[in-house]
């Protein structure tokens, strides 16, 4: 008996004390984990964690001066008789008809006021609550003050509501005393369904072999040893096993001593919650794996994704139109004035795509346009290329993560694909392509063209006037000579030839400028497309990976303790 009491002291008293602040920090870490994984992991894997956060907050907010101990057992184990024997008064009805216990009864030692809210939270009806102490007891029950002892319904009852009630209460109480009898102590129901599930709550578990008065005294140690063997197989190494008989007061000494020590330590509630944290975090371990690799999506996947999105956005058509528009606008500015009007009748290549044309009052605010462009619709191959590029991003970001995170990353990568067409159109429309303003040299060449054209027109007019004078028989006009040529003729021919020569000279410059404008437009458009890719594909993916990192860190913190 002394050895058993020593083991009880070791398990329930001093091996591990739970610091309330550390426990609260672990529960808070579980809450942060849930916040991080919200929307990424299936809810059926998180139910226990949500329950833990809710119950822990509620239990710690209630009385810490009370310890809730439940007597749990099967039909006929003598649980209610033991409840009455510990209370030293008949409180819970005992009968021979099974199941006997259909509702939960509670006995409170000490002033009941502090336990009212706790019992309300547990769900014990007021008519089933009893106060143990009275003035007649004096200080006989002082060591038990703060104890709330529950007699639970039989967990093997034919009434399903009884079993549901037991399962609910086992998740709320601070310490569980499992009551078994010599006939059914090896019942697989109690071991497989209940005891084995409490292997992470060894600090708040006691097993009582009751009704030992029905055994020959020589058989009690043998049955207790066999029960010990079964408990070790359930993972409950070190859990105290006490032998009792409700009808033998001396056999209750160790049980009452265990309850008194538990009440005095005020650690049972904390140990229970710590065990709940360990159970929950252990069930979540497979959802977390190694730290994700360094984020190199911008280097590895963004270029291909940008190429694919550029194809879908019609960037090749836009840059080709930009080159053509540069040539067209340069020709209308630097060409021979007499044919500029004809050139202006031809539509601007960028205007055909509903993109900003030459700088004019109609273009004010063009950078804020959000209307769809008229670039060619993407082909099936281009759409497929986008899908493959998005999949590559998801595979690189989430391929090394444990399930179901890769699926969450893939879902995030595709989450905004329906918004991409409009976003790409806005990116193309709002990108300054660099051809809306006329370069200074265009204006200079255009001015020279006007100058030589005016010279040719002046020479032509002078010659026409001279022919008209002769035709009217008026005195002939003498043209000034420049060498052998009359000045009007020189002006006419020189102006025409100079205009043609100027057009030939600037043509290579226009081609060079057009190619440069094409490269500049391609560079700017791809930069804008890259921004869209970062926002609509890489952004959601990185958010999920970031959530994984936060959840991983929170779970690691919750498991420390």
Wavefront OBJ file of the C-alpha trace (Angstrom):
o trace
v 0.000 0.000 0.000
v 2.849 2.345 0.784
v 4.423 1.734 -2.615
v 1.156 2.515 -4.378
v 0.770 5.754 -2.424
v 4.320 6.693 -3.373
v 3.562 6.192 -7.038
v 0.459 8.334 -6.686
v 2.502 11.135 -5.153
v 5.033 10.886 -7.973
v 2.472 11.086 -10.708
v 0.098 13.640 -9.237
v 2.358 15.826 -7.182
v 5.801 16.875 -8.220
v 7.115 15.375 -11.444
v 5.768 18.165 -13.610
v 4.223 21.418 -12.541
v 2.464 23.454 -15.192
v 3.115 27.168 -15.295
v -0.187 28.939 -16.109
v 1.504 31.616 -18.212
v 3.365 29.029 -20.268
v 0.161 27.072 -20.770
v -1.669 30.194 -21.912
v 1.179 30.899 -24.339
v 0.848 27.383 -25.785
v -2.912 27.759 -26.190
v -2.355 31.135 -27.838
v 0.114 29.460 -30.191
v -2.597 26.954 -31.160
v -4.940 29.882 -31.827
v -2.318 31.503 -34.067
v -1.908 28.189 -35.859
v -5.641 28.087 -36.558
v -5.605 31.665 -37.802
v -2.702 30.903 -40.137
v -4.239 27.758 -41.645
v -7.779 29.093 -41.947
v -9.042 28.447 -45.453
v -6.046 26.280 -46.359
v -6.631 23.048 -44.426
v -9.767 20.879 -44.157
v -11.993 21.736 -41.219
v -12.320 18.110 -40.142
v -8.636 18.128 -39.189
v -8.988 21.271 -37.075
v -12.081 20.549 -34.992
v -10.141 19.366 -31.943
v -7.886 22.420 -32.064
v -10.836 24.811 -32.196
v -12.433 22.946 -29.294
v -9.208 23.173 -27.293
v -8.897 26.941 -27.742
v -12.522 27.469 -26.785
v -12.480 25.116 -23.784
v -9.129 26.283 -22.483
v -10.217 29.900 -22.528
v -13.468 29.063 -20.801
v -11.925 26.789 -18.144
v -9.126 29.172 -17.217
v -11.596 32.033 -16.975
v -13.614 30.071 -14.401
v -12.664 29.171 -10.844
v -9.103 27.925 -10.440
v -9.790 27.240 -6.768
v -11.877 24.217 -7.713
v -10.763 20.899 -9.129
v -13.306 18.909 -11.140
v -12.850 15.155 -10.741
v -15.040 12.661 -12.589
v -15.793 9.087 -11.658
v -16.215 7.216 -14.942
v -17.011 3.563 -15.361
v -19.150 0.875 -16.884
v -22.451 -0.455 -15.652
v -22.100 -2.405 -12.456
v -18.615 -1.151 -11.602
v -19.840 0.343 -8.338
v -19.099 3.875 -9.462
v -22.098 5.485 -7.774
v -21.495 3.524 -4.579
v -17.924 4.764 -4.585
v -19.175 8.330 -5.177
v -21.403 8.056 -2.108
v -18.641 6.434 -0.054
v -16.178 9.236 -0.828
v -18.839 11.831 0.022
v -19.750 9.785 3.115
v -23.388 10.380 2.331
v -25.837 8.857 -0.128
v -26.147 11.375 -2.978
v -26.192 9.356 -6.196
v -28.867 6.672 -6.502
v -27.662 3.078 -6.480
v -29.763 0.236 -7.823
v -29.665 -3.178 -9.358
v -31.386 -2.276 -12.606
v -28.894 -1.427 -15.377
v -27.959 1.178 -16.389
v -28.183 2.739 -12.965
v -26.664 6.195 -13.499
v -28.460 8.152 -16.216
v -27.551 11.722 -15.275
v -24.491 13.409 -13.848
v -24.436 14.180 -10.156
v -22.029 16.652 -8.551
v -20.809 17.015 -5.019
v -19.034 20.222 -4.014
v -16.787 20.490 -0.972
v -16.638 23.990 0.470
v -18.771 27.072 -0.275
v -20.817 26.374 -3.393
v -20.881 29.935 -4.703
v -17.509 29.741 -6.449
v -18.440 26.510 -8.220
v -21.798 27.634 -9.617
v -20.464 29.051 -12.885
v -18.108 26.105 -13.246
v -20.984 23.623 -12.898
v -23.107 25.708 -15.282
v -20.305 25.452 -17.855
v -19.943 21.710 -17.278
v -23.693 21.312 -17.628
v -24.740 19.730 -14.332
v -28.336 20.590 -13.583
v -28.925 22.489 -10.295
v -31.159 19.736 -8.906
v -28.282 17.273 -9.250
v -25.795 19.419 -7.351
v -24.984 18.733 -3.717
v -22.926 20.535 -1.087
v -20.951 18.159 1.068
v -19.882 20.279 4.046
v -22.035 21.571 6.847
v -21.464 23.079 10.263
v -21.706 19.602 11.775
v -18.588 18.468 9.882
v -16.336 21.014 11.534
v -12.948 20.663 9.868
v -13.343 16.977 9.018
v -13.692 17.703 5.284
v -11.380 20.742 5.145
v -8.743 18.919 3.114
v -11.319 18.306 0.383
v -12.452 21.923 0.042
v -12.339 22.954 -3.576
v -13.192 19.479 -4.888
v -16.070 19.069 -7.335
v -16.700 15.345 -7.669
v -18.862 14.116 -10.543
v -20.615 10.782 -10.905
v -20.919 10.303 -14.675
v -23.467 8.145 -16.478
v -22.362 4.655 -17.441
v -20.392 4.822 -20.697
v -21.604 1.383 -21.827
v -25.248 2.249 -21.354
v -27.759 1.093 -23.939
v -28.915 4.711 -24.024
v -26.835 6.581 -26.600
v -27.543 9.870 -24.882
v -25.711 8.577 -21.793
v -22.583 7.784 -23.787
v -22.683 11.151 -25.570
v -22.940 12.845 -22.174
v -19.942 10.896 -20.888
v -17.884 11.765 -23.950
v -18.775 15.445 -23.570
v -17.903 15.587 -19.875
v -14.635 13.689 -20.273
v -13.463 16.591 -22.406
v -14.255 19.121 -19.684
v -13.187 17.655 -16.334
v -9.773 18.191 -14.762
v -9.054 14.635 -13.559
v -10.661 11.297 -14.429
v -10.890 8.352 -12.056
v -11.712 5.232 -14.058
v -13.644 2.758 -11.929
v -13.412 -0.889 -13.000
v -14.551 -4.038 -11.285
v -12.908 -7.474 -11.068
v -15.301 -8.955 -13.604
v -14.948 -6.376 -16.418
v -11.594 -4.693 -15.787
v -10.266 -6.179 -19.054
v -13.288 -5.126 -21.134
v -12.077 -3.995 -24.557
v -14.637 -1.180 -24.649
v -13.101 0.647 -21.718
v -9.531 0.007 -22.889
v -9.839 0.568 -26.654
v -12.433 3.345 -26.618
v -11.408 5.303 -23.542
v -8.259 4.431 -21.610
v -6.038 4.141 -24.663
v -7.192 7.583 -25.801
v -6.006 9.061 -22.504
v -2.342 8.112 -22.922
v -1.430 11.805 -23.226
v -3.358 12.598 -20.063
v -1.512 10.268 -17.688
v -0.952 13.144 -15.261
v -4.696 13.464 -14.694
v -5.728 9.814 -14.828
v -6.274 7.399 -11.948
v -7.600 3.846 -12.233
v -9.516 2.279 -9.360
v -10.063 -1.444 -9.085
v -13.318 -1.377 -7.161
v -15.331 -4.095 -5.400
v -12.233 -5.937 -4.198
v -14.400 -7.229 -1.361
v -15.788 -9.685 -3.916
v -12.328 -11.217 -4.421
v -10.406 -13.500 -2.137
v -7.705 -11.350 -0.482
v -4.978 -13.439 -2.115
v -6.349 -12.663 -5.617
v -6.393 -8.865 -5.237
v -2.649 -8.360 -6.001
v -2.860 -10.714 -8.984
v -5.864 -8.923 -10.500
v -4.288 -5.518 -9.823
v -1.060 -6.661 -11.535
v -3.003 -7.885 -14.569
v -4.819 -4.542 -14.715
v -1.442 -2.821 -14.518
v -0.271 -4.900 -17.491
v -3.289 -3.903 -19.545
v -2.811 -0.231 -18.705
v 0.832 -0.392 -19.766
v -0.372 -1.798 -23.072
v -2.694 1.205 -23.368
v 0.271 3.563 -23.014
v -0.670 4.503 -19.442
v 2.649 3.639 -17.827
v 2.880 5.003 -14.306
v -0.813 5.756 -13.924
v -1.714 4.875 -10.310
v -3.903 1.838 -9.733
v -5.821 1.886 -6.445
v -7.858 -0.931 -4.935
v -11.123 0.016 -3.213
v -14.378 -1.347 -1.893
v -17.217 1.062 -1.228
v -18.325 -0.999 1.736
v -14.857 -1.036 3.377
v -13.922 2.419 4.655
v -10.245 1.508 5.144
v -9.872 0.808 1.427
v -10.863 4.409 0.610
v -7.959 5.946 2.474
v -5.632 6.085 -0.512
v -8.340 7.365 -2.828
v -9.271 10.189 -0.481
v -5.571 10.984 0.016
v -5.156 11.182 -3.738
v -8.110 13.555 -4.001
v -6.806 15.687 -1.135
v -3.379 16.014 -2.740
v -4.954 16.848 -6.094
v -7.089 19.588 -4.551
v -4.153 21.006 -2.590
v -1.849 21.209 -5.614
v -4.405 23.027 -7.831
v -2.587 21.616 -10.835
v -5.134 19.177 -12.239
v -6.895 21.708 -14.481
v -3.574 22.940 -15.834
v -2.266 19.413 -16.373
v -5.474 18.439 -18.123
v -5.246 21.383 -20.501
v -1.546 20.696 -21.062
v -2.458 17.138 -22.005
v -5.126 18.456 -24.354
v -2.536 20.708 -26.000
v -0.178 17.765 -26.435
v -2.955 15.619 -27.904
v -4.061 18.295 -30.342
v -0.577 19.281 -31.445
v 0.375 15.637 -31.937
v -2.642 15.189 -34.223
v -1.523 18.185 -36.274
v 2.114 17.187 -36.634
v 1.643 15.434 -39.971
v 0.261 18.677 -41.429
v 3.610 20.367 -40.918
v 6.943 19.458 -42.472
v 10.312 21.045 -43.054
v 10.731 24.756 -43.535
v 9.936 25.826 -47.121
v 12.818 26.477 -49.444
v 13.984 30.029 -50.002
v 11.609 31.998 -52.195
v 13.221 32.045 -55.638
v 10.013 32.191 -57.684
v 11.005 35.560 -59.126
v 14.132 33.977 -60.559
v 12.903 30.518 -61.527
v 9.234 30.744 -62.444
v 8.401 34.394 -63.028
v 10.171 34.693 -66.412
v 8.239 31.778 -67.914
v 5.001 32.949 -66.361
v 5.589 36.448 -67.711
v 6.241 35.041 -71.208
v 3.018 33.028 -71.066
v 0.944 35.954 -69.802
v 2.531 38.262 -72.362
v 1.365 35.902 -75.092
v -2.147 35.839 -73.647
v -2.186 39.640 -73.320
v -1.176 40.086 -76.957
v 2.139 41.755 -76.176
v 3.750 40.565 -79.451
v 0.955 42.249 -81.394
v 1.257 45.412 -79.329
v 5.023 45.727 -79.722
v 4.699 45.120 -83.474
v 2.011 47.801 -83.600
v 4.288 50.085 -81.579
v 7.048 49.730 -84.147
v 4.608 50.360 -86.989
v 3.088 53.317 -85.132
v 6.534 54.831 -84.648
v 7.204 54.582 -88.375
v 3.760 55.924 -89.193
v 3.990 58.869 -86.833
v 7.556 59.650 -87.822
v 6.571 59.678 -91.470
v 3.618 62.000 -90.841
v 5.922 64.393 -89.002
v 9.130 64.265 -91.042
v 7.726 63.446 -94.472
v 7.078 65.799 -97.374
v 4.275 68.118 -96.284
v 2.348 67.545 -99.495
v 1.859 63.840 -98.674
v 1.472 64.140 -94.897
v -2.268 64.626 -95.178
v -2.514 61.459 -97.227
v -0.547 59.554 -94.604
v -2.796 60.851 -91.839
v -5.753 59.283 -93.577
v -4.263 55.891 -92.818
v -5.275 54.610 -89.319
v -2.642 54.620 -86.621
v -1.619 51.001 -85.817
v -2.014 51.563 -82.055
v -5.378 53.236 -82.520
v -6.594 50.087 -84.245
v -5.832 48.214 -81.019
v -7.622 50.854 -78.895
v -4.305 51.866 -77.371
v -3.120 55.433 -76.742
v -2.265 57.148 -79.988
v -0.275 60.313 -80.661
v -0.290 62.964 -77.965
v -3.361 65.116 -78.410
v -6.136 66.479 -76.201
v -8.121 63.271 -76.629
v -5.323 61.330 -75.001
v -5.341 63.258 -71.744
v -5.763 60.710 -68.976
v -5.054 57.801 -71.314
v -2.924 56.178 -68.641
v -6.042 55.620 -66.533
v -7.971 53.798 -69.237
v -9.457 50.512 -68.186
v -11.350 49.612 -71.357
v -10.524 46.352 -73.050
v -8.043 46.449 -75.881
v -8.621 45.023 -79.338
v -5.571 42.798 -79.354
v -6.170 39.353 -80.848
v -7.810 36.820 -78.520
v -5.379 34.309 -77.049
v -5.139 30.993 -78.809
v -5.683 27.635 -77.145
v -1.922 27.117 -77.104
v -1.386 30.435 -75.322
v -4.030 29.599 -72.706
v -2.413 26.217 -72.201
v 0.978 27.877 -71.768
v -0.456 30.066 -69.012
v -1.925 27.021 -67.259
v 1.401 25.191 -67.408
v 3.307 28.218 -66.131
v 0.882 28.644 -63.217
v 1.214 24.951 -62.397
v 5.009 25.282 -62.429
v 4.769 28.137 -59.920
v 2.579 26.013 -57.636
v 4.851 22.977 -57.956
v 7.987 24.935 -57.158
v 6.418 26.718 -54.201
v 4.485 23.838 -52.654
v 5.953 20.649 -54.034
v 8.114 20.016 -50.961
v 5.358 20.792 -48.441
v 3.388 18.010 -46.726
v -0.192 17.287 -47.791
v -2.564 19.012 -48.082
v -0.451 22.153 -48.483
v 0.520 21.500 -52.154
v -3.180 21.435 -53.013
v -3.684 24.680 -51.083
v -0.797 26.295 -52.952
v -2.172 25.094 -56.298
v -5.605 26.462 -55.421
v -4.075 29.805 -54.479
v -2.115 29.938 -57.736
v -5.348 29.502 -59.688
v -7.519 31.603 -57.390
v -7.391 34.776 -59.504
v -7.069 33.360 -63.002
v -10.535 34.650 -63.914
v -9.385 38.186 -63.084
v -6.254 37.939 -65.223
v -7.720 38.980 -68.612
v -8.997 42.312 -67.277
v -5.815 42.861 -65.281
v -3.666 42.180 -68.363
v -5.793 44.544 -70.458
v -5.371 47.268 -67.845
v -1.645 46.650 -67.716
v -1.321 46.950 -71.495
v -3.563 50.019 -71.739
v -1.922 51.856 -68.854
v 1.651 51.178 -69.946
v 3.329 54.203 -71.454
v 4.804 52.777 -74.656
v 7.023 55.789 -75.294
v 5.567 56.838 -78.676
v 3.000 59.414 -77.631
v 5.393 62.356 -77.680
v 7.241 63.514 -80.746
v 11.031 63.511 -80.458
v 12.707 66.862 -80.980
v 14.516 65.695 -84.088
v 11.204 64.871 -85.713
v 10.165 68.481 -85.260
v 13.478 69.741 -86.615
v 13.262 67.544 -89.682
v 9.615 68.492 -90.122
v 10.582 72.170 -89.966
v 13.277 71.644 -92.582
v 10.769 69.865 -94.794
v 8.420 72.800 -94.529
v 11.303 75.175 -95.309
v 12.404 73.401 -98.480
v 8.782 72.911 -99.501
v 8.139 76.617 -99.128
v 11.285 77.307 -101.150
v 10.042 75.001 -103.916
v 6.603 76.625 -103.762
v 8.172 80.096 -103.936
v 10.266 79.106 -106.946
v 7.218 77.589 -108.630
v 5.129 80.662 -107.953
v 7.848 82.943 -109.262
v 8.072 80.951 -112.489
v 4.288 80.959 -112.889
v 4.185 84.710 -112.474
v 6.898 85.084 -115.097
v 5.021 82.936 -117.606
v 1.837 84.869 -116.924
v 3.558 88.187 -117.528
v 4.862 87.000 -120.888
v 1.504 85.616 -121.839
v -0.110 88.980 -121.180
v 2.505 90.761 -123.350
v 3.846 92.658 -120.414
v 7.543 93.491 -120.114
v 9.478 90.303 -119.455
v 10.701 89.641 -115.961
v 14.403 89.079 -115.558
v 15.117 86.261 -113.103
v 18.210 86.517 -110.973
v 20.725 83.862 -111.950
v 22.639 81.582 -109.700
v 25.362 80.343 -111.943
v 23.575 79.287 -115.085
v 20.187 78.650 -113.416
v 17.485 81.192 -112.762
v 16.826 81.563 -109.080
v 13.126 80.470 -109.316
v 14.149 77.287 -111.083
v 16.853 76.668 -108.499
v 14.371 77.195 -105.683
v 11.860 74.800 -107.258
v 14.278 72.032 -108.148
v 16.419 72.507 -105.057
v 13.413 72.401 -102.744
v 12.078 69.224 -104.334
v 15.427 67.489 -104.358
v 16.255 68.633 -100.831
v 12.927 67.273 -99.568
v 13.513 63.918 -101.213
v 17.099 63.790 -99.997
v 16.021 64.662 -96.445
v 13.400 61.907 -96.530
v 16.005 59.383 -97.711
v 18.478 60.463 -95.037
v 16.031 60.168 -92.119
v 14.585 56.839 -93.225
v 17.368 54.754 -91.553
v 16.985 56.860 -88.433
v 13.258 56.157 -88.399
v 13.903 52.429 -88.761
v 16.430 52.507 -85.965
v 14.085 54.528 -83.768
v 11.201 52.157 -84.563
v 13.214 49.110 -83.509
v 14.280 50.935 -80.363
v 10.664 51.861 -79.635
v 9.711 48.200 -80.119
v 12.309 47.015 -77.614
v 11.314 49.741 -75.144
v 7.633 48.865 -75.466
v 8.380 45.155 -75.030
v 10.455 45.867 -71.939
v 7.818 48.115 -70.383
v 4.944 45.805 -71.208
v 6.736 42.796 -69.797
v 7.495 44.746 -66.636
v 3.793 45.547 -66.315
v 2.871 41.926 -67.048
v 5.381 40.799 -64.395
v 3.655 43.055 -61.873
v 0.333 41.409 -62.760
v 1.916 37.969 -62.392
v 3.298 38.905 -58.981
v -0.047 40.246 -57.778
v -2.410 37.654 -59.239
v -0.341 34.453 -59.137
v 2.804 34.796 -57.029
v 1.055 36.928 -54.395
v -1.582 34.328 -53.435
v 1.022 31.553 -53.591
v 3.390 33.430 -51.311
v 0.509 34.163 -48.941
v -0.170 30.433 -48.557
v 3.521 29.629 -48.110
v 3.721 32.443 -45.564
v 0.726 30.967 -43.749
v 2.503 27.616 -43.719
v 5.585 29.206 -42.153
v 3.471 30.994 -39.539
v 1.530 27.826 -38.761
v 4.717 25.785 -38.532
v 6.276 28.246 -36.090
v 3.074 28.438 -34.022
v 2.766 24.661 -33.823
v 6.405 24.325 -32.794
v 5.794 26.838 -30.003
v 2.631 25.041 -28.915
v 4.486 21.715 -28.701
v 7.168 23.108 -26.421
v 6.278 22.464 -22.849
l 1 2 3 4 5 6 7 8 9 10 11 12 13 14 15 16 17 18 19 20 21 22 23 24 25 26 27 28 29 30 31 32 33 34 35 36 37 38 39 40 41 42 43 44 45 46 47 48 49 50 51 52 53 54 55 56 57 58 59 60 61 62 63 64 65 66 67 68 69 70 71 72 73 74 75 76 77 78 79 80 81 82 83 84 85 86 87 88 89 90 91 92 93 94 95 96 97 98 99 100 101 102 103 104 105 106 107 108 109 110 111 112 113 114 115 116 117 118 119 120 121 122 123 124 125 126 127 128 129 130 131 132 133 134 135 136 137 138 139 140 141 142 143 144 145 146 147 148 149 150 151 152 153 154 155 156 157 158 159 160 161 162 163 164 165 166 167 168 169 170 171 172 173 174 175 176 177 178 179 180 181 182 183 184 185 186 187 188 189 190 191 192 193 194 195 196 197 198 199 200 201 202 203 204 205 206 207 208 209 210 211 212 213 214 215 216 217 218 219 220 221 222 223 224 225 226 227 228 229 230 231 232 233 234 235 236 237 238 239 240 241 242 243 244 245 246 247 248 249 250 251 252 253 254 255 256 257 258 259 260 261 262 263 264 265 266 267 268 269 270 271 272 273 274 275 276 277 278 279 280 281 282 283 284 285 286 287 288 289 290 291 292 293 294 295 296 297 298 299 300 301 302 303 304 305 306 307 308 309 310 311 312 313 314 315 316 317 318 319 320 321 322 323 324 325 326 327 328 329 330 331 332 333 334 335 336 337 338 339 340 341 342 343 344 345 346 347 348 349 350 351 352 353 354 355 356 357 358 359 360 361 362 363 364 365 366 367 368 369 370 371 372 373 374 375 376 377 378 379 380 381 382 383 384 385 386 387 388 389 390 391 392 393 394 395 396 397 398 399 400 401 402 403 404 405 406 407 408 409 410 411 412 413 414 415 416 417 418 419 420 421 422 423 424 425 426 427 428 429 430 431 432 433 434 435 436 437 438 439 440 441 442 443 444 445 446 447 448 449 450 451 452 453 454 455 456 457 458 459 460 461 462 463 464 465 466 467 468 469 470 471 472 473 474 475 476 477 478 479 480 481 482 483 484 485 486 487 488 489 490 491 492 493 494 495 496 497 498 499 500 501 502 503 504 505 506 507 508 509 510 511 512 513 514 515 516 517 518 519 520 521 522 523 524 525 526 527 528 529 530 531 532 533 534 535 536 537 538 539 540 541 542 543 544 545 546 547 548 549 550 551 552 553 554 555 556 557 558 559 560 561
